[in-house]
């Protein structure tokens, strides 16, 4: 075995051990249960039914900024650039209409069941 192979094996071992040490620190809960994408001045899907406790990620796939804002003021994102995301956990049953505050004709609705 030459020095390059030994060096490569040592780096691979260090990286493997590092990954094992970091992995337990990443919270598994609160991962997205559902996703709504923003593209072409629309939310997709624009209506979504979920169970209480569901975390929804809103991801901007459009080439201009958008926001996600609850019509009742329950949640509100900052401006999301392309590929930015905003998440919210819907803990209480109800109907949650939302819109883009930069483009108010963009609307959607989340229905949360018990």
Secondary structure, DSSP 8 states (H G I E B T S, - for coil): --HHHHHHHHHHHHHHHHHHHHHTTS--TT--SEEEEEETTEEESSEEEEETTEEEEEEE-SSS-B--EETTSS-B---B-TT-EEEEEE-S-EEEEEE-SSSTT-EEEEEEE-
